[in-house]
Amino acid sequence: MRAFFLILTALMALPAQAAEIRISFPAVRKMMADQVFTVEGKKYVRGDKSKRCDYAYLENPQVGEWNGQLTIKAKFSGRTAWDVFSRCMGVGDAFDLTIVATPLVKRGVLVLADVKVDTGGKDSYYIRKVRKALGSSLEKEFGLDITGRARELLEQKDPKAGYLRDLSGFDFRQVKLSKDAVILDVDFVVTIR
């Protein structure tokens, strides 16, 4: 019995180890669809679906990793025009693009930093404006609520279970990427009572 208490005391003296949460890219894509690409599978970056001649949106995101950065391949559609006698007069385009960014977690939300937009060699005055606007807007507006999703998964919501699970102290240490997942090193406590 004394050996048990010595082992228990030694274990309690060790620093807590971080847990690792691996979110596969298909799951990240699903979270993006649920939280970011919310209007018929689109993420409006300007205007909305009621603006026939003045809008910009991304759709059909594909998530991956390249050189330690998060990549999002998507289709862009946009128009900057005036409605003149029910005709849109101005510029617009639709093209595939790749967003490359560093994922960070701020206040429990996965955000993008150092955003760069590549249009695969396609270039015009309008496309240059789109690249610049997308880079700054995605850094400000893009976010996946990782803490909220972790809370949903780790806490017990079923009163019939006879016990409750509570999540507390959910803190991020680091965000990493593998070839198939976003990896979050986190500290947290799950209390079962």
N, C-alpha and C positions, 0 to 999 in steps of 0.2 A: 504494500500500500504506500509506503514511504517513497519507493521508486516512482510510482505513478505521480505523486505530488511533485517530485523533483523534475520529472519530464514535463509535466503541465506548467510548472514555473518557468522552465527553460523555454518552452514554446511561447509563453506569454511575453517573454523578454525580447523575442525576435521581432524585427520591424514587420509591419503588415506588407504583404505582397500585392501588387496591383493585379487586378483581373484584366483579362483581355476579352473584348467583345469584337467578334469578326462579323462584319455585315457584307455579305456577298454582293457583287455588283447588280445581279438581278433584284435583290432586295432593296438596294439603294435606288434603283430605277423605280421600283414600286413605291417607295417612300416619296420620291420626287413627284411621281404621278399624283399621289394622294395629297401632298403638301404644297407643291410648287406649280405643277402643270395641271391646274385645277379647272380651267375653262375648256371643256371638250377636248382635254388632252393637250392644251396649249398653255404656254406661259407668255402672257402679254407683257411686253417691255415698254410699250407705248400704246395709248388708246385702249379700246376694248372692242368686242365683237359688233357693237352697234355703230362704230365708226367705219363706214364703208371706204372712205378715201384717205384716212389718216390713222394708221395702225402699224404695229410691228409685233410679231410674236415668234416664239420658238416652239417646235413640236417634235415628237418622236425622238426623245433623248436616248442615247446609247452611252452607257457609262463604262469607263475602263481606266487603265493606268498606263502611264508612259513616263519613263525616267523619274519615278518617284512622285509624279504629279497626277492629279485627277484629270481625266479627259471626259468631256461630254460632247458627243457628236450629235448634232441636231439639224433640223431643217429650219431655215429662217424665211419668213415671208413678211414683207413690209411695203408700205406705200406712204409717201408724203405728197399729198395732192389736194386740190380743191374740187369741190363738187360744183361743176358748171353744167347746168341743164341736165342733171342726172348722169353726167359723165365725169370721171375722175381725171383731172388734168394735172400732171406733175410727174414725179419720178417714183419708181418702185422696182422691186426685184424679189426673186425667190431663189435660194441657193442653199447648198449644204455647207455647214461650217463645223469647225472643231474648236471647242473651248478648252484651254489648258490652264489649270489653276492649282494653287497650293491649298489643300483643305486645312482649316483651323477650327477649333471649337471655342466659341465665345459665349459665355453665360448659358451653357448647355445646348447651344445651337451650332450645328456644323455649317460653317460659312466658307466662302472662297476668297482667297487673297492672291495678289499678283496675277490677275486674270489676263490672259492673252487670247485673242480670237484669230483663228486662221481660216481663210476662205478658200484654201486650196488653189491659190494663184489667180483666182477671179478678182478683178480690180476695176473700180470705177469711182467717181466722186461719191456716189451714193454708198457704195460698199465701204469706202474708207470711213465715212461718217457712221455707218452701222457698226463697224469694228470698234471705233472709239467709244460710241455710246453704250454698246453692250458691255465692254470691259468695265466701265465705271458703274453701270447700273447693276450688273451681277454682283460686284463686290458689295454694293449697298443693300440689295434686295433679296439675294438668294440666301436661303437658310433652311436646314432640315432640323426639326426639333428632336434631337437624339435623346435628351434627358426625358422628355415626355414619352417617347417610345419605350425607353428602358423601364420607366415607371409602369407603363401598361403591361410589359412582359414579366417583370419581376414581382410586382405586388399582387396580392391575392384579393380578388374582388368578389369571390363566391361565398356568401354567408353560410351556405350549407356545408362548407368544408369543415367547420368546427374550429377553425383557427384563422388568424389573419397574418399576412406577410406585409410588412412595411419596408419601404426603401428610404434610406436616409444617407446623408453624407456623400452624395454622388458627385465626384470630382474627376475631371479629366487630367491625365498626366501628359499624354502624347497622342497624336494622330499619325498613323503610318498607312502605307498602301502596300498591298501585295499584288500579284498579277491577277487575282480574282476577288479581292475584297478590300474594304476599308477596315483598318484595325484600330480600335480605340483602347488605349491603356487607361483604365479607370480605377478609382478607389470608391468603394461603396459598402454600405452595411445593410443587410437584409435582416430584419428582426421578425421572428415568428412567435406569435403569442396566442 
